[in-house]
Every structure is written in structure tokens, then in C-alpha cells.
Amino acid sequence: MLNIINTLKGNSGEFMNNIKKIICPIKSEDLEKDRKKGKEAAKGKEKRERKEEEKEKGKNKGKKERNEKLKDIGNLTEIKDLKIGDIVHISGKVLTARDQAHQRIIEKGEPCELEGTAIFHAGPIIKRNNTSSQEKPDFDIIAIGPTTSMRMNPYESEVIKKGAKIIIGKGGMDDNVAKSLKEEGAVYLVAVGGCAALYVDSIKEIANVHWLDLGIPEAIWELEVDNFGPLIVAMDADGNNIFK
């Protein structure tokens, strides 16, 4: 730009003559054609953008419908419809179980019904409100967040075969678990980090507790939840794995 300004200052007549030599006159019909092409291109772009928006709305609508379906944890058909990447909330019974509880389930059998339930790899923070051994224990749940799920790899396939249809945890799980999920029509959901307090708000009550001798974090807590989430489908019943 500086060179052009200097040229104009030095010899503007010669500069303009040179410009005229390299610019070709443009016919009016050519301008009209260009305008039409520009309008058509703009319409085409607008149409494509509208189509993409409608497509995206359709995807989101499908995900919303699947979220609603998961309010019935025991509905096997609807669980099988879930795909990796879906964001879901669930309602019903959720059991907490970490590695010690998983191991005891395999060795001694489950202390409660597992068929059609959701198992959460979590060690909740629990407050006991009464200490008398003669009173029925009264508990409040303070926070609950996911435990690294790979710790449950040695046991999870057997637990899934016992009827659990939803596994909730953190991180991925191995190929044996993926195979069991596919065979049994179950899914693995990832809990979102940093939502421990948020998840507590979805817990309506502590329905029961098993194996307190393992300690509060390792015991199995039966929780009644409503709209528990957000949870992300990481491994679905078709064998897909978001981590691969």
C-alpha cells in the first residue's frame, strides 16, 4: 500500500494509464449473470444449512426420547436402543458396588435382586444420624461420585450375567465386559466428573444397605433415584465402545 501511494504522488497520470491497460471493460449482461449466480449460490447455501439444522434437530429429538425411555430401568428393549454418546437420566433402583462388593457377590451370591437393576461403581459419603445399636440405622447421603471402573473388570461379566442391565462408572472397561454387555443386552454409562453433589439431589431415599461390615464406602447401598444424571453411554448393547 505504501508503494502505491508513493506512485500516485509521483506520477498519477502515468499510473492511471497503466491501470486502464490491464482492466477489461465488463459487459452489463455479464454482470447480470454474475448476480444471478450469486443469488443461486446463496439460496443453495441457505438450503443446505436448513437441511443440516433439521438433521441435527432429528438427532437431538431421538436422544431426548431415549432419555425418557430410561426412566424404566427394567425395560430391556429400550436399554438396547441406546447408542454410544447418548446423554441419559434414569429413575428407579440403583445399587452401589465397588470391588469388594463385586468379589463377595461372585463368591457368596448377591444379597438382593440384581435382575434389571443398575449398578453404580461408587463409594458414597454417608452420615449416620443415630448411633444406638438398638435403633434402626438412619442415614443421610452427603455425596456420591464414580469410582474407576477398571477395578471391577475381573468381576463385572459375572455380575452382568446375574441380571444387571446398567453399569455406571468412570473410565473404560475391558473387552470381556464389552462382550457380556452385548450378550446380555446391557449398557455401560459414564458418570460425569464433578457432579457428586448434583447426583445426590436425584436420590429420593436410601431404601436399604447390605454388607456394612465391608465399611460404608464398600457396602451395597440400595438407592431410589429420580432423573439421575447426566450419564453418557460409553459402551452399548451392540458392542460399540466410545473409548475405541
Summary of the structure (lengths in Angstrom):
residues: 244
radius of gyration: 30.9
end to end distance: 53.0
largest distance: 108.2
contacts: 699
relative contact order: 0.15
helix: 45%
strand: 25%
